[in-house]
Amino acid sequence: MLIDFFYALRDAKVPVTIKEFLTLLEAMQRQVILPSLDEFYYLARLTLVKDEAHFDKFDRAFGMYFKGVDAVFDEKAEIPLDWLLKRFERELTPEQRAALEKLGYDKLQQRLEELLKEQKGRHEGGNKWIGTGGTSPFGNGGTNPEGIRIGGQGRNRTAVKVWEQRSYRDYDDERELGTRNIKVALRRLRRFARTGAAEELALDDTIRATASNAGYLDIRMQPERKNRIKVVMLLDVGGSMDDHIERVEELFSAAKSEFKNMEFYYFHNCVYDYLWKNNHRRHSERFPTWDVLRKYPPDTRLLFVGDATMSPYEVLAPGGSVEYNNEEAGAEWLARFTSAFPKFAWLNPEPEHLWEYRQSIAVIKQIMNHRMFPITLEGLERTMRLLSK
């Protein structure tokens, strides 16, 4: 009765063998569990899965085989208002999009100042004024290869400046769901050393010393083993990173669990002259980036976490930040970090097959000396191998 289940696991890339399957059948025959699906789940996972890295694959295969996936659609459901509003937004063909002119960063700033003096009312769907929809580079909800977003939500992620004060959410470092495989990958970086006071019983040394002392107890102590790897994690937050909150939270939670000597800071899109630790107080509690660069020793492992998806101006141009006029380009700060901490890498939650379509990703990847990896198990393993050398 379980042969199809065995093949379902194989189809899900769980490396289960005939020997393990026979072990499961033997356990069932000896009635080591009650007739319960929950207890069968734990027994099957115990006998069939050799590596906890495959737990998630097993869970998905188990759920599909024993429960199935129901997709129920309510034909009487009302169409959401947001969908109706989107219907009225102007949609352009690829040819029309390509024909739109890029003004350049300096001209955008100059043109915005002129419009602020001239415009007297609200506009929609045009190509000149500050408004909604349309092809104007100023406003929100429209289509333009680069512009300044004023009010509203972003739609195409082509803005080089955002004229609003945005609030970001801190990543949850206690999130546990889905982090176990990430912990397995991160664990490859840990290195232990015995440091500090001799407070822990050294059992092997005690046995040898007692034997050498004619059987009289000779207790030996040793320092506790501690993870000596130091990690600094710089996390991109807000904007396009909102699409990746769940995955980054899983990574952040796993890293906080595995690395006891870990510090973290937030930035938005690219690193500039200050960082922060609390997104609700990011305007009042800032850490100068120079202080962060000088605070940690050179053997610290540095991890950037971000989708690197932004306007190239934000990396290459002074004043390119979407939030304020930074005096030095983000590329300068990234170069300082990679110089200060030779053990560095960039983890990108964006699917790797999309990287070639993001100009800013190519720029940052080059600055990172091509040390950019996807946030997948395989990508994390490659990252940990690189940082452990």
N, C-alpha and C positions, 0 to 999 in steps of 0.2 A: 504493500500500500504506500510505501514511502519512496519508491524508486523514482517517481516523477519529481518528488521534492529534492532528491539527490541531484537530478539533472537540472532542476531550477537553480540550485546553488552553483553548479558548474557554469550555467549560462550567465550567472551574475558575477563571474570571475572569482568566486570563492574557491581556493585551491583545496577542495575536499577530495579525499581518496577513498577507495573501496575499503581499506582497512578501518578507517575512521567510521565509515558508514556501518560496517559490521559491528563495531563497538557500540554504536547507538542502538542497533537492533538487539544486541545481546542485553544491554541495559533495559530495554523495553521488555524483553522476554522475562527478565528476572524481576520485573515490576518494582524498580527502584524509585519510581515516582508514582504519585496518584494520577488518576485519569483527568488531568487538567491541561489545557492548552498552554497556560502560563508556565507550569512546571516542565512541560515538554520543550518549551522555548529554551529554558535555561539548560536543560539536559542536552539538547541538540547543539547549542552554542558551545557547551563545555566539551563535547566529544568531537565535534566536526571542525571547529575553528582553532587553528594552532597559534595564530598571531592576532593580537587585539587590533592590529591595523586593519583587519578584515571585518571587524564587528559591524560597521555601518553597512557594508555590502550584504552581510548576513541578515541584518535587520530588514533591509529593503526586500530581499528575496523572500524572507519568511512572511512578511506582511503581504506581499503580492500573492504568494502561493496559498496562504491559509485564510486571508481576508478579502483579497481582491481590491480593486480600485473602482469606486462608484463615482460616476460623473452625472450629477443631477442638475438639470436646468429647468427653471421655472418659466414656462412660456408666458405666464401672465405678469411677470415682473415688469415694473415701470422702467423706462429708459432714464438713467441718471441725468440730472440737469447738466453736469459737467460734459457729458457726451454731446448733448445738444449744442452747448456753447462751442465745443471744439469744431462742430460741423460748420460754424460760420467763420472759423479762422481761415485765412487765405493760404491755400496750398499751391506750391509752385512746382513746375516740372524741373528735372535736373538741368535742362538747358537754361531755364530762367534763373535758377540759383547761380549757375556759373557766370551769368551775365552781370550779376550784382557787383558793384564796385567796392573794393576795399580801400578805405580812405587812408589807413595808416594811423598809428597811435597819436601822433602830434596833431594831425588834421582833425581827428575825432574830438580831441579836447578843445581845439579852436572852434570847430563847428558847433559844439554843444554850448559854449559860452555865447555864441551869436544867437542861437535859438532861444536860450533862456531870456535874452533881452527882447526878442521879437514876438515870441508866442504868447497869446493872451487867453486861449481856451483849450478845451480837450479835443483830441483828434483820435480817429480810429481808421485803420486800414490804409494809411497813406505811405508815401515814400520820402517824406521830408521832415515833418514835425515830430515832436516827442509825443508818442501815443501808444496804442495797442494794436497788435496785428500788423499787417502791411509789411513793407520792406525797408522802412526807415531804420537807420542804425541806432536810434534812440527810443527807449521805451521798453515794452515787454510784450511777449506773446507773438512776435512777428518772426520774419525770416530774413536774416542778413548774415553774411559770412563773418563779420566782426562788428561789435557795437558796444554801447554802454547801456546796461539794463537799469531802468529806473522804475521801481515798484514792481509788484506782481512776481510771478514765479518764472524761472527760466524754462525754456522749452528745448532749444537746440544746442545749448551750452557753447555758444560762440562769443559770448560777451568778454571783452577785455577789461572792463570795469563794471562794478556793481554799486549803484548809488543807493545804499540802504544799510542799516545796521542789522546784521544777522546774528541769530543765536544758534549755537551748536550744542550737541548733546555729548556728554562724556561717554566714552566706551565703558561698558560694564565689565569689570575685572573679575566678577564672581560668576559669570555665565558658564554653565557646565555643559549644556546640551551640545553634542557634536564635537566636543573638544578632545576626546580621548585619542583619536588618531593623530591630531596635531601634537599632543603631548608626546606620543611615541616618536614622531619625527624630531621634535625639539630636543628630546632626551639625548640625541647623539652628540650634542654640543657640550653636555655637562662634563666637567672634570673635577674630581674630588681630591682634596689634600687635607692632611691632619694639621690643623693650626689651633693655636690658643693653649689654654691650660689643660693639663692632663687630668681630665675629669671622667673619662670613660674607661671601663674595665677592658684591659687587653687580654682576652681569654687565652689565646694561643701562647702569648708570652708568659702568662701566669702558670699555665700547665707545664711549660718547659722549665720555668724557674723553680716550681715546686718539685718537679722530678729531679732536678739537679741538686736540690736542697734536702735530699734523703726523705722526701715525702712531707716535710714541713711546709705548710702553706706560705707561699711567697707571692703576694698580690702585686701585679704590675698594672699600671695605669697608662693611658695614652690620650692625646688630644682627640676631640670629636672630628669625624670626617665632615668637611664642609665643601659645598660647591664653590670653587674659586673663580669660576667664569663670571666676568662682569659684563652686563649688557645694558646698552642705552637704546631705547626704541623711540623713534620720532614718528608720530602718527598724523597723517593728513586727516582733517575732519571738516565736514560741511560740504555744501555744493554737490558735485557729482559723487562724492564719497557716501552720500546718503543711500545710494543704491547698494552699497557693500557693507552696511552697518553690521548685519548678522555675521558675515564671514569674519570681519575684522574683530568683532567682539569675541568670537570663538578663539581666534589667534591670540588676542590680548589676554584673555582669561587663562589659556594654556601656558603662555609665556610667564605670566605672574606666578603660576603654580610651579613651573619647572625651574625658574631662575630666581633664586633668593636675592641675588645682588643685581637687581634690575631697576633702572630708572626710566621714566618715560616723560615725553613732552609732546605737546600738540603744535601743529602748524596748519595753515590753510593753503592748499595748492603747492606752494614752494616755500622753502626756508628763507627767511629774511633776517632782520637784525634783532628780533626777539621771538621767544617761544612762550608757551604757557602750560600749566598743569590742570587748570580748572576752566572749562569752557564758559561757565556762568560768570566767572570773574576775569575773563581774559583781557579785559581793557584796564583792570585795576591791579592785577597781579601778573606782571610780566617778568620773564627772565631774559636778560640780555644774552644774545647768542654767543657773544665773546666769552661770557662767564661759563657757559655750558662747555664751550670748546676747551677752556683751561681747567675745568673742574676734574675731569676724568683722565686716568693714565692712558698711554698710547695702546696698551694691550686690550683695552675695552672693545667688545664687539658692538658695532654700530648697525642698527637695522632701521632703514626707512620703510614706512608702510604707507602706500598711497597709490592712486590710480594714474598719477602723472598726466592727467587729462586736463588741459588748460590751454589758454592762448600762449603761443611761444613767447610773446612779449613778457609774460610773467616770469619766465626763466632768464631771458636774455637781455631785457632792457631795464635800466634804472627807472623807477616809477611805474613798473609794470604790474605791481600788485593790484588786484581788483578792489582792495579795501583802503589803501592809503599810498602815499607817494614814498616808496622806499628809495633810499639814496643809492644803494648798490644793488646790482642785478642778483637774482636768485642763484644764477650760475656761479657767482663769486663765492657765495656762502656754501654751496654744495661742494665746491672745490676745496674750501677750507676744512670741511668735515672729513672728506676723503683723505686729505693730507694728514690731519691730526690723528685719525684712527684708521690705520692700514687694513684692519679686519672689518670690512663693511659690505653691505649688500642692500638692495632695494627689493621689497616684496610688493607685487602688484596684484590687487584683487581682480582687475579687469581681465577677461579671457585673453589668453596669449594670441589667439588667431586674429584679434582686433588691434593688436599693437601697431601693426604696419600702417593702419589708417589714422593714427594719431601722431601728428607732427611733434607735439611736445614730448611724447614718449620716446621718440627717436632721439631728441635732444638730450633728455635726462639720461637715457640709456648710455649714450656716448660719454656724458660726464661721469657716469658711474663705471666707466670702463667695462661696459656690457655686463655688469654684475646685477642684472635685474631678473627676477624669477617670479613665476606665478604663485599664488597662494593655493597650491594643490599639494597633495602628499608628496608627489614626485618633485615638485618645485621646492618644497621645504627641505627634503632630503638633500637636494643639490646645494641649497643654501647652507645647511649645517655642515656638509662636507667641506665646503669652501671656507667657512669661518673656523673650523676646527683645525685647519692646517697650521 
